[in-house]
Amino acid sequence: QVQLVESGGGLVQAGDSLRLSCAASGRTLSSYALGWFRQAPGKEREFVAAITSSGRSTYYADSVKGRFTISRDNAKNTGYLQMNSLKSEDTAAYYCAADPSRYTVDADPGKYDYWGQGTQVTVSS
């Protein structure tokens, strides 16, 4: 199995950028597709973006398309979420997750077997 640890969250102003990282240990991250999800207080967990194990295919929620970019560096066993033009509605705890289905990108959190502990992103307007 793989263990995931997110980092890079913080408090920023609207319009700013942040890059989240997802560091993997245990089994190599290249064995998994990678997803990012977020959860705001009182709301359900929401899909943000996903990337296949090779990095060739990506998939984004409409709410972040054009602003966020998911990527990965399998040599570093790390995934990333670059977030630009942040809005107050992006405020949430962000989680990375690993899906053993390496070649698909999926918005269903039930398809992901391993999760990190989350990192908080707060965007002030």
PARO-670716 format. One record per residue: residue in one letter; x, y, z of N, C-alpha, C, O, CB in turn. Coordinates in pm, whole numbers, plus 50000, padded with zeros to 5 digits. Glycine has a CB too. Layout:
REM residues N
AXYZXYZXYZXYZXYZ ...
This chain:
REM residues 125
Q500834988150000500005000050000500875012450000502095011650013499065000050120 V500235024049985500955036649977500425046150084499225046350114500815042949836 Q501325053950141500945064350237501125077950169502095080050096501795063450369 L500185086950192500175099950126500185111150229499485110450330498945101250034 V500985121350203501045132950291500985145550206501835147850120502345132750378 E499965153750232499805166350161500545177550233500735177050355498325169850146 S500945187450157501545199550214501315211050118500915209050003503075197450241 G501575223150166501495234850080500285243550098500165254050034501555230549942 G499375239450185498205247650210498565260150288499685261650336497155239650284 G497595269150300497835281350376496725291350357495685288450298499145287550337 L496965303350408496025314450398496525324050292497635329350302495845321750536 V495705326350190496085335350082494905344550051493795342650102496505327449955 Q495165354449968494105363649927493555359349791494225352249714494645378349920 A492365363549764491755360549634492655365449521493195376549526490345367049624 G492815356949420493685360049308495095354549321495835354149223493755374749291 D495455350349441496785344749464496875330349413495895324649365497135345149613 S498075324749423498335311049381498925302949496499555308449586499285310749259 L498705290049490499315280449582499625267749505498945264449408498385277449702 R500655260649549500925247449494500905237349608501675238249703502295247049419 L500005227949596499935217049692500785205449644500895202849524498475212649713 S501395198449739502175186549708501575174649780500955175849885503645188549749 C501775163049721501305150349777502465140649769502755135149663500035144849701 A503125138649882504295129849887503875115749925503125113750020505345135249987 A504365106149849504005092149872505165084449931506335087149901503555085549740 S504835074750015505825065450068505205051550069503985049850055506305069650211 G506055041650087505575027950075505675023649931506755024149873504115026650127 R504585019449873504595015549732504755027849644504295038749679503295007949697 T505405026049529505675037349440504385043449386503435036449352506565032949325 L504385056849380503185064049336502845060949191501695062349151503375078949353 S503825056749111503585053848971502655041848950502215039248838504895051248901 S502345034749058501425023449051499965027849060499055019549054501725013649161 Y499735040949074498395046049100498055058049014498925066148981498255049549246 A496775059148979496275072048937496145080749063496005075549174494895070748859 L496185093749044496175103049158495025112749143494755117849034497525110649170 G494345115249253493255124849251493395134949363494025132349466491905117749261 W492805146649341492695156749446491195159349470490405160549377493445170049405 F490855160149597489495163049639489545174149742490605177049797488785150249696 R488415180249768488365190449871487045189549946486045184449895488545204449811 Q487075194450069485875194350152485825206950235486715209550316485825181850242 A484775214550215484535226650293483635223050411482905213150404483895237850206 P483675230850519482845227950636481365227050600480825235950534483055238550743 G480715216250643479305214550618478955209750479477775208750444478615227050643 K479975206850398479725202350260480335188550239481195184050315480305212350158 E479855181850134480405168750100481765170250031482105180749977479415161050008 R482525159250036483805159249967483565160749817482665154449761484595146149998 E484375169049753484165172949613485405169749531486525172449573483815187949602 F485175164049414486275161149323486865174249269486135183649239485805152149206 V488195174449257488885186149202489575182649070489325188948967489905191649303 A490455172549074491235169048955491805155048972491945149949083492375179248930 A492145148848857492755135548860493735134248746493635141248645491675124548852 I494685125048761495725122848661496065107948659496125101548764496985131448690 T496275102548540496635088448530498055086148582498805095548608496515083748384 S498405073448597499695070148656500865075548573501895079348628499825055048672 S500695075848441501765080748353501775095848343502785101848303501625074848215 G500655102148380500545116648365499995120948231499855132948206501855122948386 R499685111448143499255114948007497835120648003497525128847917499335102847917 S496985116248095495595120848092495245127648223495635123148331494645109148066 T494495138448212494025145848328492535148748315491965148048206494825158948346 Y491935151948426490485154548429490235164548541490785163148651489655141348450 Y489395174648513489155185348610487655187448633486835185348544489805198348563 A487355191548753486015196548780485815209748706486765217348689485775198248933 D484605212348662484335224648588484685236948670485105247148615482855225248548 S484525236048801484745247648887486215251948893486505263248933484255244649026 V487135243248856488555246648864489245246448728490415250248717489265237148959 K488545242148626489155240848493489675254448447488975264548455488125235248391 G490905254548399491535266948354492265274348463493055283448434490505275848295 R492035270848589492715277448701493675267948772494745272148816491695282848801 F493305255248784494115245448854494785236048753494235233248646493265237348954 T495975231248790496685221548707497215210348795497935212748892497835228348630 I496855198048760497365186448830498565180848755498575180648632496265175548846 S499555176548828500745170648766501355160748863500915159348977501765181648726 R502375153948816503055144348901504495142648854504815144448737502315130848901 D505355139048949506745135848919506985122048982507285120949101507755146848974 N506865111848901506975098348955508385095449006508575087149096506585088048850 A509375102048950510735100048998510885105049142511685099849219511745107248907 K510095115349176510125120749312509015114949399508895118349517509995135849308 N508205106149340507095100049414506145110549472505665109349584507635091149528 T505895120949393505135132449441504145137149335504445137449216506075143849480 G502965140749381501965147049296501775161549335502125165549446500635139449303 Y501205169349244501065183749268499695188649222499055182749134502165191549197 L499275199449284498095206749238498455221549241498545227649348496835203649327 Q498665227149123498925241549111497585248649103496765245749016499815244748985 M497375257949194496115265149201496365279949178497035286449257495415262949337 N495825285049070495965299249035494615306349044493565299949045496555300748895 S494665319449049493455327549052492465322349157491285320249129492785327748914 L492965320349276492145314549381490975323649418491085335849416492985311549505 K489865317149451488645324049490488255319849631488715309549681487495321049389 S487425327849694487005324549831486295310949834486385303749933486085335449886 E485595307649728484885294649724485815282649709485365271249716483905294649609 D487115285149690488095274149689488525270349831489255260649849489305278149607 T488085277949929488445275050068487935261350108486735258550099487895285750161 A488845252750153488475238950190489725231850240490845236850227487845231350068 A489515220050296490615210850320490805202850192489845197750135490335201350443 Y492045201850146492355194950022493045181750052493955180950134493235203749930 Y492585171349984493095157850005493585151949874492945153449770492015148950067 C494735145049879495125137149765494765122549792494675118249907496645138649735 A494565115049685494135101149697494715093049583494955098249474492595100149698 A494935080249609495535071249510494535060449469493885054149552496815064749565 D494445058549337493515048849277494335037949209495125040849119492555055849175 P494155025349250494925014549187494645012649038495415006148968494655001649258 S493535018348990493235017948847494115028248777493705039748761491705020548818 R495265024348738496325033548695495975041648572496445052848555497565025948669 Y495145035848484494965041648351493675049348335493325053348224495025031048249 T492965051548444491715059048437491785071048528492525071148626490525050148473 V490995081148494490825092648581489365092548627488455091348545491205106148508 D489165093748755487835091548810487485102148912488305105848996487735077648872 A486255107048905485785117049000485105110849122484735117949215484835126448931 D484925097749122484235090949231485215087949343486135080049324483565077949181 P485045094149461485995091649570486025076949613487025072449669485645100349690 G484955069649586484925055549622485915046949545486195035649585483575050249602 K486435052249435487395044749354488825045749409489715038549365487365049649210 Y489035054649504490365057249559490545049649689489725050549781490585072449581 D491625042049697491845033449813492645040049924492505036350041492555021049770 Y493465049749889494375055549988494235070849987494105077049882495855051449958 W494255076450108494015090750124495055096750217495535090150309492605093450178 G495395109350191496215116850284495365122950393494145121150395496995127650211 Q496015130250483495315135950598494715149650567493915154850645496265137050715 G495105155450457494545168250413495405180150450496175179650545493185170050472 T495265190750373495925203550401494905214650377494165214350280497215205450311 Q494885224250467493855234750463494275246050370495395251050376493585240150604 V493355250050284493525261750199492425271650234491235268350229493485257950047 T492825283650271491865294050305492135306150218493245311550217491935297750457 V491115310450145491235321750054490365333050106489145331650115490835317849908 S490995344050138490235355550188489915364950073490725367049983491015363050299 S488715370550077488285379349968488535393950002488235402749922486795377249936 
